[in-house]
Amino acid sequence: MGTLTLAYAISIFWLALHALHRFLSKRVTNTSILPTSGESHTRRYGSSWLSKSHIRVTLHAAHLKIETTGLNAFHDAWSSQVRKTSHARFKWIVMVFYDMGSVAGVAGMVFALGLLWVTAWKSSLSILGWGTSAIGTGTASPAGAFTKRDNIYEEASVGAAKTESGAAPLQLILPGVTVPLSHLPILFFALFFTQVIHELGHAITAALESVPLTSIGASLSLIIPSAFVGLPSAPVQALPPKGKLRLISSGAWHNLVFWLFLYMVAYMRIGSFILRSVGYTDVGRWGRVVVGVHEDSPLHGYLPTLSVITDLDDQSLTSADGSLDIWTSYLSSTTNPDTNAMNDRGLGWCVDGRWFLDHRSDGCCTPHESSSSAQGACFSADSSLEIERRCIPPLSVLQPSSSHEKPDDGSSSELKRCREAAHCASHSLCARLDQKEDLLRIKLVLPPSHSSREKGDNPSDEREIKTVVWSGPREELLEEVEVSTYLPRYAFLPLGVPNAGAVLFSYVSTLTLSLYLFNLLPLPYLDGSQLLEALFDFVQERTSINSSRSASGDLESGYNSSSTRLGALRLRSWKADRWRTKMVGGAKVISVGLMGLCVILGVWNAII
């Protein structure tokens, strides 16, 4: 899905939503002569047709807001139950839990500000030349064909992102740039779900602190969803500083606890256990299952779904426990063992010497020539005391031949691998790909019928093996080929479920941790600014209590200047209020500046 298609779909959605809203509003107006008080209230929000359900809808331009008061009574009843003396121990345990959240909130604020500073610093260094990025094009060569693809920029997958040691710790999520547009539904669902977890924390602590709800709801701004809990300002402001800290930090605390829970789920591989239980086989120890190939890719049609990729060049994808992602690491690396120089001792192929030397040396082996074509790729071989380079049809060398598949072009019937000519038969040479060639051999096991797949877990059992040759940057395979480590044992099981679940899990875990940090930043309208004010109130309250105790001790001991002492306390309180206002204002200015700088630099690095 392209950007223009997405923009067109969004426009149609909002036009249809406004048309539906207008139609329903007119329908209610025509059927009611004198509106009731409830209808008048909800019509103010543009949704009198939903008044009977305690639901109010606001629709303005590209912003939709839906809120309800239907759960207020349940929240009040639960709050009353918690206040009972019979539940005092339970309330104390919960209070201690959210006191821990207050500490985690303050620590998270400091950590988030530090991350912003480091991100701004490293992003600036990247713009100054410390970080580079490149987008290339590639070709695919299926069995019996070798074609050059067009210069097409493909959507990069999450797994295709490369990280560097000097990369900024925070990365922007830009649909179509840093994440593919196809992930938008999963991304927004994960965002909304993590916001529900966040707002649930505020609702629970509001009940503990006897703060009623005004409403709960959700909103949609253009395409970005959000959830919210409405609380009256007067009861919140009347809370003691410690209660404010609990209430304000509870949302971020929920996100952090939920992230720790997800971390334990991933560490214990519970997801893998569930997939195996419902009928999926983990083949990550042997290779990667082809889930799909981009329809515009030259590889489309040559890497069938359900086939298992077992080797990339001479690199086997076999891993002892399947935890090592050789597929991503090999395709993301900048070196290729098969295209290294002769002295790097990479494996070559034994070819007939006369057949090799009969090929032309111009056309692809001269400097600055175009990359591989169907007619030839540059191969190097030791001949006497010099290195010979020839343009050889790549499939005649890179495709493995067997006794029932002999090439008719004069090359050896069996392409033995070698490190030097001495390892080959007489009159043979050890040919290697020239280091400028971007050729990649993809060895895969073709999918059998489902009945044979149930015979064993190893995908190489009794299956036909095929080799496909790709020409071009290897990292493009990460963009164009979707792979998985799970193979369904039954035909009715969807092949894409494991990947979709992994992407959803990744986004949920990433966004819940991001919400924990982002909401704790002392930015306007975020929890962080209110948390900072509540923290100063808490510190000031503790200081005032200690000062009051000191003044009380002076009075009891007969100190005659009590009025002077109380006056000094008032002056100290006034100075503390001024200091607090300056500190909170300064923290907000610094946070806004760092956030704006990080966004600008992040967009620059991602797009430019």
C-alpha positions in Angstrom: 0.0 0.0 0.0 1.5 3.3 -1.1 1.3 6.7 0.6 -1.2 8.1 -2.0 -3.4 5.1 -1.6 -3.3 5.5 2.2 -4.1 9.2 2.0 -7.0 8.4 -0.3 -8.4 5.8 2.0 -8.2 8.1 5.0 -10.0 10.9 3.1 -12.8 8.5 2.1 -13.1 7.3 5.7 -13.6 10.7 7.2 -15.9 11.9 4.5 -18.1 8.8 5.1 -18.0 9.3 8.8 -19.1 12.9 8.5 -21.9 11.9 6.1 -23.1 9.2 8.5 -23.0 11.6 11.5 -25.0 14.3 9.6 -27.6 11.7 8.5 -28.1 10.4 12.0 -28.3 13.9 13.5 -31.0 14.9 11.1 -32.9 11.7 11.7 -33.1 12.4 15.4 -34.0 16.1 14.9 -36.9 15.2 12.6 -38.3 12.6 15.1 -38.2 14.9 18.1 -40.2 18.2 18.4 -39.0 19.2 21.9 -35.6 17.8 22.9 -35.2 16.4 26.4 -32.5 17.6 28.7 -30.4 14.5 27.8 -30.8 15.1 24.1 -29.8 18.8 24.4 -26.7 17.7 26.3 -25.6 15.1 23.8 -26.6 17.2 20.8 -24.0 19.7 22.0 -21.5 16.9 21.4 -23.1 16.1 18.0 -24.5 12.7 18.9 -28.0 12.8 20.4 -28.7 9.5 18.8 -26.5 7.9 21.4 -27.8 9.7 24.5 -29.7 6.6 25.8 -26.5 4.7 26.1 -24.7 7.3 28.3 -22.4 7.8 25.3 -21.4 11.2 23.9 -19.7 11.6 20.5 -17.7 14.6 19.3 -16.9 14.9 15.7 -14.9 17.8 14.4 -12.9 17.8 11.2 -10.5 14.8 11.5 -11.0 14.3 15.3 -13.5 11.8 16.7 -14.1 11.5 20.4 -16.3 8.9 22.1 -16.8 9.0 25.8 -19.2 7.3 28.2 -20.3 7.7 31.8 -21.8 4.2 32.0 -18.9 2.8 34.1 -18.9 5.7 36.6 -21.3 3.9 39.0 -19.2 0.7 38.9 -16.0 2.7 39.7 -17.7 4.5 42.6 -19.0 1.2 44.0 -15.5 -0.4 43.8 -14.0 2.7 45.5 -16.6 2.3 48.3 -15.7 -1.3 48.8 -12.0 -0.5 49.1 -12.6 2.1 51.8 -14.2 -0.5 54.1 -12.2 -1.6 57.1 -12.5 -5.2 56.1 -10.4 -4.5 53.1 -7.8 -2.4 54.9 -5.0 -4.9 54.4 -5.7 -5.3 50.7 -5.8 -1.5 50.3 -2.4 -1.2 52.1 -0.8 -3.7 49.8 -2.1 -1.9 46.7 -1.0 1.4 48.1 2.5 0.1 48.6 2.5 -1.3 45.1 1.6 2.2 43.7 4.1 3.9 46.0 6.7 1.8 44.2 5.2 3.3 41.0 5.9 6.8 42.4 9.6 5.9 42.8 9.7 4.3 39.3 8.0 7.4 37.9 10.6 9.8 39.3 13.4 7.5 38.1 11.8 7.1 34.7 11.6 10.9 34.3 15.3 11.3 34.9 16.1 8.4 32.6 13.8 9.7 29.9 15.5 13.2 30.0 18.9 11.5 29.8 17.7 9.5 26.7 16.5 12.6 25.0 19.9 14.3 25.6 21.9 11.3 24.3 19.5 11.0 21.3 19.9 14.6 20.4 23.7 14.4 20.7 24.1 11.2 18.6 21.6 12.4 16.0 23.6 15.6 15.6 26.8 13.6 15.2 25.1 11.5 12.5 24.1 14.5 10.5 27.6 15.8 10.8 28.8 12.7 9.0 29.2 10.1 11.7 26.3 8.0 10.3 25.6 7.0 6.7 22.8 5.0 5.0 22.3 3.8 1.5 19.5 2.2 -0.5 20.4 -0.1 -3.3 18.8 -2.2 -6.0 19.2 -5.8 -6.8 18.4 -8.6 -9.1 17.2 -12.1 -8.9 18.2 -15.2 -10.8 15.9 -18.1 -10.5 16.8 -21.5 -11.8 17.4 -21.2 -15.5 17.0 -17.4 -15.6 19.1 -14.4 -14.6 17.2 -11.1 -14.8 17.9 -7.5 -13.8 15.3 -5.8 -11.7 14.2 -2.2 -12.0 15.2 0.5 -9.5 12.3 0.1 -7.1 12.3 1.3 -3.5 10.6 -1.3 -1.4 9.1 -0.9 2.1 11.6 -2.0 4.7 10.5 -4.5 7.2 11.1 -4.2 11.0 13.6 -6.9 10.8 15.5 -5.2 8.1 16.5 -2.2 10.2 20.2 -2.1 10.9 21.6 -0.8 14.2 25.0 0.7 14.7 27.1 1.2 17.8 26.8 4.9 17.4 23.0 5.0 16.6 20.7 7.1 18.7 18.9 5.2 21.5 15.5 6.6 20.5 14.2 6.1 17.0 11.1 7.7 15.5 8.3 5.5 14.2 7.5 6.9 10.7 5.1 4.8 8.7 6.5 4.1 5.3 10.0 5.2 6.3 11.0 3.4 9.5 8.1 0.9 9.6 6.2 -0.5 6.6 2.8 0.9 5.8 1.4 -2.6 5.9 2.1 -2.7 9.7 -0.2 0.3 10.4 -3.2 -1.7 11.6 -1.1 -3.7 14.0 0.9 -0.7 15.1 -2.2 1.4 15.9 -3.9 -1.6 17.7 -0.8 -2.0 19.8 -0.7 1.7 20.6 -4.4 1.8 21.7 -4.0 -1.4 23.8 -1.0 0.0 25.6 -2.9 3.2 26.3 -5.7 1.2 27.8 -3.2 -0.4 30.1 -1.9 3.1 31.0 -5.3 4.6 31.7 -6.4 1.6 33.7 -3.7 2.6 36.2 -5.2 6.0 36.6 -8.6 4.6 37.1 -7.5 2.1 39.8 -5.6 4.7 41.8 -8.5 7.2 41.5 -10.7 4.6 43.2 -8.1 4.1 45.9 -7.9 7.8 46.5 -11.7 8.2 46.4 -11.5 10.4 43.2 -14.6 9.8 41.1 -14.6 9.4 37.3 -16.2 11.9 35.0 -16.0 9.7 31.9 -13.9 7.2 30.0 -13.5 7.0 26.3 -11.4 6.8 23.2 -10.5 9.2 20.4 -9.2 9.1 16.9 -7.1 12.0 15.5 -6.7 11.4 11.7 -5.5 7.8 12.0 -4.0 7.8 15.5 -6.1 6.3 18.3 -6.0 7.0 22.0 -7.7 6.2 25.2 -8.4 8.4 28.2 -9.9 8.6 31.7 -11.5 11.8 32.8 -11.0 12.9 36.4 -12.4 16.0 38.1 -9.7 18.6 38.8 -10.9 19.7 42.3 -10.7 16.3 44.0 -7.3 15.7 42.4 -5.9 19.0 43.6 -7.3 18.3 47.0 -5.2 15.1 47.4 -2.1 15.1 49.5 1.2 15.2 47.6 1.8 11.5 48.2 -1.6 10.6 46.8 -1.0 12.9 43.8 2.3 11.1 43.1 0.5 7.7 43.2 -2.3 8.9 40.9 -0.1 10.6 38.4 2.6 7.9 38.1 0.2 5.0 38.1 -0.3 5.0 34.3 3.4 4.9 33.5 3.9 2.3 36.3 1.3 0.0 34.7 3.2 0.3 31.4 6.5 -0.6 33.0 5.0 -3.6 34.9 3.3 -4.8 31.7 6.6 -4.5 29.8 8.4 -6.6 32.5 5.6 -9.2 32.2 6.1 -9.3 28.4 9.8 -9.6 28.9 9.3 -12.7 31.1 6.9 -14.1 28.5 9.5 -13.7 25.8 12.3 -15.0 28.0 10.3 -18.2 28.9 9.4 -18.7 25.2 5.7 -19.0 26.0 4.7 -17.9 22.6 6.7 -20.7 21.0 5.0 -23.2 23.3 1.6 -21.9 22.3 2.4 -22.1 18.6 3.7 -25.7 18.9 0.6 -26.6 20.9 -1.8 -25.5 18.2 0.0 -27.2 15.3 3.1 -25.3 14.2 6.6 -26.8 13.9 9.6 -24.7 14.9 12.1 -25.1 12.0 14.4 -22.3 13.2 17.2 -24.7 13.9 17.4 -25.6 10.2 16.4 -22.5 8.2 13.6 -20.0 7.5 10.2 -20.7 6.0 9.2 -18.5 3.1 5.9 -16.8 4.0 5.7 -14.5 1.0 7.6 -12.5 -1.6 6.8 -9.0 -2.6 4.8 -9.1 -5.9 7.1 -6.6 -7.6 10.2 -8.6 -6.7 12.0 -10.7 -9.3 12.1 -13.4 -6.7 8.3 -13.6 -6.9 7.4 -17.0 -8.3 10.8 -18.6 -7.6 10.6 -18.8 -3.9 7.3 -20.6 -3.3 5.6 -20.3 0.1 6.1 -23.1 2.5 9.6 -23.7 1.1 12.4 -23.7 3.6 15.6 -21.7 3.0 18.5 -23.7 4.5 21.7 -22.0 3.1 22.8 -18.6 1.9 25.9 -19.0 -0.2 28.1 -21.3 2.0 26.5 -20.1 5.2 24.2 -22.7 6.7 21.2 -21.3 8.6 21.4 -24.2 11.0 21.5 -23.1 14.6 21.8 -25.4 17.7 18.7 -24.0 19.4 17.2 -21.7 16.7 17.8 -18.6 18.8 20.6 -17.3 16.5 19.2 -15.3 13.6 21.8 -16.1 11.0 19.3 -15.1 8.2 19.2 -11.4 9.3 22.8 -11.1 10.4 24.2 -12.6 7.2 22.0 -10.5 4.9 22.7 -7.3 6.9 26.4 -7.7 6.9 28.6 -5.7 4.6 31.0 -8.5 3.6 30.4 -11.6 1.6 32.7 -14.6 1.9 32.1 -15.7 -1.7 33.0 -12.3 -3.1 36.2 -11.7 -1.2 39.6 -11.4 -2.7 41.6 -14.5 -3.6 43.8 -14.2 -0.5 40.8 -14.4 1.8 40.8 -18.1 1.1 37.0 -18.3 0.4 35.8 -21.5 -1.3 35.7 -21.6 -5.1 34.5 -24.0 -7.7 36.5 -26.5 -9.7 36.0 -25.8 -13.4 37.6 -27.1 -16.6 40.6 -24.8 -17.2 40.2 -24.7 -21.1 36.5 -24.0 -20.8 37.2 -21.2 -18.3 40.0 -19.5 -20.4 37.9 -19.7 -23.6 35.5 -17.1 -22.2 36.0 -13.4 -22.7 37.7 -11.2 -20.2 36.1 -7.9 -21.2 32.5 -6.8 -20.7 32.2 -7.6 -17.0 35.7 -7.9 -15.5 36.9 -4.4 -16.5 36.7 -1.7 -13.9 33.5 0.4 -13.7 31.5 -2.1 -15.7 27.9 -2.8 -14.9 27.0 -5.6 -12.5 26.2 -9.2 -13.4 23.9 -10.0 -16.3 22.5 -13.2 -17.9 25.6 -13.3 -20.1 28.2 -13.3 -17.5 29.7 -12.5 -14.1 33.3 -11.9 -13.4 35.2 -15.0 -12.0 38.8 -15.1 -10.9 41.1 -18.2 -11.0 44.8 -18.9 -10.5 46.5 -19.8 -13.8 50.2 -20.4 -13.8 51.7 -17.4 -11.9 48.9 -14.8 -12.6 45.2 -14.4 -11.8 42.9 -14.8 -14.8 39.5 -13.1 -14.9 36.7 -14.2 -17.2 33.1 -13.4 -17.8 31.3 -16.7 -17.0 27.6 -17.4 -17.1 27.0 -17.5 -13.4 24.4 -20.2 -13.4 26.8 -22.7 -15.0 29.0 -22.3 -11.9 26.8 -21.4 -9.0 24.0 -23.9 -9.7 25.0 -27.3 -8.3 24.8 -30.0 -10.8 24.3 -33.7 -10.3 24.6 -37.0 -12.2 21.1 -36.5 -13.7 21.6 -32.7 -14.4 24.8 -32.2 -16.4 25.6 -28.9 -18.0 26.1 -28.9 -21.8 28.5 -25.9 -21.8 31.7 -27.8 -21.2 32.0 -27.2 -17.5 32.7 -30.0 -15.0 29.8 -32.4 -14.5 30.3 -32.0 -10.7 31.3 -28.6 -9.4 33.6 -29.6 -6.6 34.4 -26.9 -4.0 38.0 -25.8 -3.6 40.4 -23.4 -2.0 43.1 -23.6 -4.7 43.7 -25.4 -8.0 45.6 -28.2 -6.3 42.3 -29.4 -4.8 40.9 -29.9 -8.3 41.5 -32.4 -11.0 44.3 -31.9 -13.6 43.6 -29.3 -16.2 41.1 -27.7 -13.8 41.1 -24.3 -12.1 39.6 -23.0 -8.9 37.3 -20.2 -9.8 35.9 -17.7 -7.4 33.5 -14.8 -7.8 35.2 -11.4 -8.2 34.9 -9.2 -5.1 32.8 -6.6 -7.0 30.1 -9.1 -7.8 26.9 -9.1 -5.8 25.7 -12.6 -6.2 23.9 -14.6 -3.6 23.0 -18.3 -3.8 19.8 -19.2 -2.0 19.4 -22.9 -1.3 15.9 -24.0 -0.4 13.9 -27.1 0.2 10.7 -27.1 -1.9 7.4 -27.6 0.1 6.0 -31.2 0.1 2.4 -32.1 0.6 1.0 -31.7 4.1 1.0 -35.5 4.6 4.7 -35.8 4.1 5.3 -32.7 6.3 3.8 -34.6 9.2 6.4 -37.4 9.0 9.1 -35.4 10.6 10.2 -32.0 11.8 13.4 -31.7 9.7 12.3 -29.9 6.5 15.1 -31.6 4.4 13.6 -35.1 4.8 12.6 -36.5 1.4 12.2 -33.1 -0.3 13.5 -31.6 -3.6 16.3 -29.1 -3.2 16.5 -26.0 -5.4 19.0 -23.2 -5.7 18.1 -19.6 -6.7 20.7 -17.0 -7.5 20.2 -13.3 -6.5 22.2 -10.4 -7.9 22.3 -7.2 -6.0 22.6 -6.0 -2.4 21.8 -8.8 0.0 19.9 -6.6 2.4 17.1 -6.3 -0.1 16.1 -9.8 0.6 15.1 -8.7 4.0 12.8 -6.1 2.4 11.3 -8.3 -0.3 11.1 -11.8 1.3 9.1 -12.5 4.4 10.3 -15.5 6.3 9.3 -17.3 9.5 10.6 -20.0 11.8 7.3 -21.8 12.0 5.9 -24.3 9.6 2.2 -25.3 9.9 1.7 -29.1 10.2 -1.9 -28.8 8.9 -3.3 -27.2 5.8 -5.9 -25.1 7.5 -3.4 -23.3 9.7 -2.5 -19.8 8.4 1.1 -19.4 7.5 1.3 -15.8 8.5 -0.1 -16.1 12.0 3.4 -16.6 13.8 4.8 -13.6 12.0 1.8 -11.4 12.7 1.9 -12.5 16.4 5.6 -11.7 16.6 5.1 -8.3 15.0 2.2 -7.5 17.4 4.2 -8.7 20.4 7.2 -6.6 19.3 5.1 -3.4 18.9 3.2 -3.9 22.1 6.4 -4.4 24.1 8.1 -1.5 22.4 5.2 0.9 22.7 4.4 0.1 26.3 8.0 0.9 27.3 7.9 4.0 25.1 4.7 5.2 26.8 6.3 4.7 30.2 9.2 6.9 29.3 7.4 9.4 27.1 4.6 10.2 29.5 7.1 10.9 32.3 8.8 13.6 30.4 7.9 17.0 31.9 6.1 18.2 28.8 2.8 20.2 28.8 -0.3 18.0 29.0 1.7 14.9 29.9 1.9 13.1 33.2 5.5 14.1 33.7 4.8 17.8 34.2 2.2 17.0 36.8 4.5 14.5 38.4 7.2 17.0 38.7 4.9 19.5 40.4 3.6 16.8 42.8 7.2 15.8 43.6 8.0 19.4 44.6 4.9 19.6 46.7 5.9 16.4 48.4 9.4 17.7 49.1 8.0 21.0 50.3 5.5 19.3 52.6 8.2 17.2 54.2 10.4 20.3 54.7 7.5 22.3 56.2 6.6 19.4 58.6 10.2 19.3 59.8 10.3 23.1 60.2 6.9 23.2 62.0 8.2 20.6 64.4 11.3 22.7 65.1 9.1 25.8 65.7 6.9 23.8 68.0 9.9 22.7 70.0 11.1 26.3 70.4 7.7 27.3 71.7 7.6 24.5 74.2 11.1 25.3 75.5 10.0 28.9 76.2 11.5 30.6 73.2 10.1 34.2 73.2 10.4 35.1 69.5 7.8 32.7 68.2 6.2 35.3 65.9 9.5 35.9 64.3 10.0 32.2 63.8 6.6 31.8 62.1 7.3 34.8 59.9 10.6 33.2 58.8 8.7 30.0 57.9 6.2 31.9 55.7 9.1 33.7 54.0 10.8 30.3 53.4 7.5 28.9 52.0 7.1 31.8 49.6 10.7 31.4 48.4 10.1 27.7 47.9 7.0 28.4 45.8 9.0 30.7 43.6 11.9 28.2 43.3 9.4 25.5 42.4 7.8 27.5 39.7 11.1 28.3 38.1 12.3 24.8 38.3 9.1 23.3 36.8 9.1 25.9 34.1 12.7 25.4 33.3 12.3 21.6 33.1 9.4 22.0 30.7 11.4 24.4 28.5 14.4 22.0 28.4 12.1 19.0 27.7 10.3 20.8 24.9 13.6 21.9 23.3 15.1 18.4 23.5 12.0 16.8 22.2 11.7 19.2 19.3 15.4 18.8 18.4 15.1 15.0 18.6 12.1 14.9 16.3 13.7 17.3 13.7 17.0 15.4 13.7 15.2 12.0 13.7 13.1 13.0 10.6 16.2 14.4 8.9 18.2 11.2 9.5 15.3 8.9 8.4 14.3 10.8 5.3 17.4 12.7 4.1 
